[in-house]
């Protein structure tokens, strides 16, 4: 599980570096990776549906938002593993 999360995080970071080049398939893979990590955000599924219907610049803007949100949810999953009381 840890290896798959690490690989997914690496893939997302590489994709986030070139957000403008992200495609709908990349966004779908990112949402799937976030679900696998255990912290999917509910907004990303709705944005994915909107991106599927949108075209052109609007679609690329929505895909950028999806990529940012999935990267943040992956970070949230990583931080949740270390969560605990701090005394």
WOWOZI-V585271 format. One record per residue. N is the residue number from 1. RES is the residue in one small letter. PHI is phi in whole degrees, 0 to 359 (* if undefined). OMEGA is omega in degrees with one decimal (* if undefined). NEAR is the number of other ideal C-beta (glycine too) atoms within 10 Angstrom. Layout:
# WOWOZI-V585271
n:N res:RES phi:PHI omega:OMEGA near:NEAR
n:N res:RES phi:PHI omega:OMEGA near:NEAR
This chain:
# WOWOZI-V585271
n:1 res:x phi:* omega:-178.2 near:8
n:2 res:x phi:296 omega:179.3 near:7
n:3 res:x phi:294 omega:-179.9 near:7
n:4 res:x phi:293 omega:177.9 near:11
n:5 res:x phi:291 omega:178.6 near:17
n:6 res:x phi:296 omega:178.6 near:11
n:7 res:x phi:295 omega:178.8 near:11
n:8 res:x phi:296 omega:179.2 near:20
n:9 res:x phi:295 omega:177.3 near:17
n:10 res:x phi:296 omega:178.7 near:10
n:11 res:x phi:297 omega:179.5 near:15
n:12 res:x phi:292 omega:179.6 near:24
n:13 res:x phi:293 omega:176.8 near:11
n:14 res:x phi:292 omega:178.7 near:10
n:15 res:x phi:290 omega:-179.9 near:21
n:16 res:x phi:295 omega:178.7 near:16
n:17 res:x phi:293 omega:179.0 near:8
n:18 res:x phi:233 omega:-176.5 near:10
n:19 res:x phi:300 omega:-177.2 near:17
n:20 res:x phi:292 omega:-179.3 near:7
n:21 res:x phi:269 omega:-178.4 near:10
n:22 res:x phi:290 omega:178.7 near:18
n:23 res:x phi:249 omega:178.8 near:13
n:24 res:x phi:296 omega:177.3 near:16
n:25 res:x phi:296 omega:176.8 near:9
n:26 res:x phi:297 omega:179.7 near:20
n:27 res:x phi:295 omega:178.0 near:25
n:28 res:x phi:296 omega:178.2 near:15
n:29 res:x phi:294 omega:179.3 near:17
n:30 res:x phi:293 omega:178.2 near:27
n:31 res:x phi:295 omega:178.3 near:21
n:32 res:x phi:296 omega:178.6 near:13
n:33 res:x phi:295 omega:178.1 near:23
n:34 res:x phi:294 omega:177.0 near:25
n:35 res:x phi:295 omega:178.7 near:15
n:36 res:x phi:296 omega:179.4 near:15
n:37 res:x phi:291 omega:177.4 near:23
n:38 res:x phi:100 omega:180.0 near:14
n:39 res:x phi:229 omega:176.7 near:17
n:40 res:x phi:286 omega:175.8 near:19
n:41 res:x phi:269 omega:-176.1 near:17
n:42 res:x phi:293 omega:-178.0 near:7
n:43 res:x phi:288 omega:-176.1 near:12
n:44 res:x phi:291 omega:178.9 near:23
n:45 res:x phi:294 omega:178.1 near:13
n:46 res:x phi:294 omega:178.2 near:11
n:47 res:x phi:295 omega:178.8 near:20
n:48 res:x phi:296 omega:177.0 near:18
n:49 res:x phi:295 omega:178.7 near:11
n:50 res:x phi:294 omega:-180.0 near:14
n:51 res:x phi:294 omega:179.2 near:23
n:52 res:x phi:294 omega:-179.2 near:12
n:53 res:x phi:273 omega:-176.3 near:9
n:54 res:x phi:282 omega:179.0 near:16
n:55 res:x phi:223 omega:172.4 near:8
n:56 res:x phi:66 omega:-176.1 near:7
n:57 res:x phi:296 omega:179.6 near:8
n:58 res:x phi:297 omega:178.7 near:12
n:59 res:x phi:296 omega:-179.6 near:17
n:60 res:x phi:294 omega:176.7 near:18
n:61 res:x phi:294 omega:179.2 near:13
n:62 res:x phi:293 omega:179.1 near:20
n:63 res:x phi:296 omega:176.8 near:27
n:64 res:x phi:300 omega:178.6 near:16
n:65 res:x phi:296 omega:177.9 near:17
n:66 res:x phi:298 omega:-177.9 near:28
n:67 res:x phi:296 omega:177.9 near:21
n:68 res:x phi:294 omega:-178.8 near:15
n:69 res:x phi:291 omega:178.8 near:19
n:70 res:x phi:290 omega:176.1 near:30
n:71 res:x phi:297 omega:178.5 near:19
n:72 res:x phi:292 omega:178.9 near:15
n:73 res:x phi:291 omega:175.5 near:23
n:74 res:x phi:293 omega:176.9 near:25
n:75 res:x phi:295 omega:177.6 near:14
n:76 res:x phi:298 omega:178.4 near:15
n:77 res:x phi:296 omega:179.1 near:19
n:78 res:x phi:295 omega:179.9 near:14
n:79 res:x phi:289 omega:-179.7 near:10
n:80 res:x phi:293 omega:178.2 near:11
n:81 res:x phi:294 omega:-177.6 near:11
n:82 res:x phi:266 omega:-174.9 near:6
n:83 res:x phi:291 omega:178.5 near:8
n:84 res:x phi:171 omega:-179.9 near:6
n:85 res:x phi:292 omega:177.5 near:4
n:86 res:x phi:242 omega:-177.9 near:4
n:87 res:x phi:257 omega:* near:3
